[in-house]
Each structure stands twice: as C-alpha cells, then as structure tokens.
Amino acid sequence: MRYIAAYLLAQITNESPTDKDVKKIITAVGGECDDAQLKNLFTQLEGKDIKELIAEGTKKMASCGGGGGGGGAAPAAAKEEAPAAAAAAPAEESEDGDMGFGLFD
C-alpha cells in the first residue's frame, strides 16, 4: 500500500513518476523500500492510466455495497424499574488517582 500511496504522491508533481521518485518519498518518511516490490508496481502500472484504474476500482467497490445500517436502539427500560434503580444505594466514589504508576513515568 505504501508503494501505490507514494506513487500517487509523486504523481502530484510529476505526471510520470519514476521508481526513484517513489523510493525517495518512502525513505523520506523513514520507510524501507523493497526494490522487488517497487519494480512489481511499475510492471503492473506499465502502459496504464492511473486515473482509469482508480475509476474502475471505484466501480468495483460500489458493487460491493455499503456497511450495515447499524443496530437499532436498545429498548427503553420499563417505568417500574426506574424507582428501584433510584432507590439503590449510591456506589462509593472510586479514586481516579494513583494506581501505583504515573502516566508519564
């Protein structure tokens, strides 16, 4: 994924980025670049328009459908249960303080 992302970034300033352009971007952010994977990317992209590939991929993703509509809301508690919950003894307040270690230790 980093190779195609770097390729797309390089294409912003250069219509036909080279493997050196992509490698420069990856190494600039501290990443390692595998020459074999980079060569594979350029082999697969050879003679193809990246904008057309993205458009085709978008159509394929659209046919997959979206995520689920999410779950429904939880049913409301019965009114009879509400006074029982209110009558329950308040819980002891817990300390959010020191748990034996500090956040920045």
Secondary structure, DSSP 8 states (H G I E B T S, - for coil): -HHHHHHHHHHHH-SS--HHHHHHHHHHTT----HHHHHHHHHHHTT--HHHHHHHHHHHHHHH--------------TTHHHHHHHS--------S-SSS-TT-
